[in-house]
Amino acid sequence: MVRSAETGQYYATIKRCSVTSTLDEEACKAMLGEQLDGKIEKVQCSPYEFVIPQTGEVVELSHRWSYVPSVETTMANAISTTTSYEDVLA
């Protein structure tokens, strides 16, 4: 839940982002509904125009949402792709 800075009221919101993948379509479909460990963070970028689908209003944004893996996910991946304990600590 997020609290509005203008009204003080709470509302539900969702953050979404796209993640580039080398998986084939079948593997991607199998992952639908799964959750990835990590979080979605707001990242500054060059300004761009965005059309709000519900109203048609054009607004200028200067951020995007980016997936950031959790430390545990990153470390587990490092361990699974290395050949020795020393490689993990390097």
C-alpha positions, 0 to 999 in steps of 0.5 A: 500500500502507498500513501498519497502525498496529496490526499493522505489516502492509501491506495494499492499499486503495482510496479512492473518492469520487463526483463530481457531473456534468452529463454524460448517461448515455452520456457517463458510461458512456464514461468508465468505467475512465478516470482523472482527474488529481488525488487523493482527500483525506480531508475532515472533516465532521459526524459520521454513522453508517455501516454496514459491509456485510460485518459490519453493524457501525454506526460513526460517521465524521466524514470523507468522501473528496473529489476534488481536481484536480491543479494541471496539470488546473486550469490546463489547464482555465483556459486552455481556457475563457478567451479571452486570455492575460491572463485566465489570469494574472488 
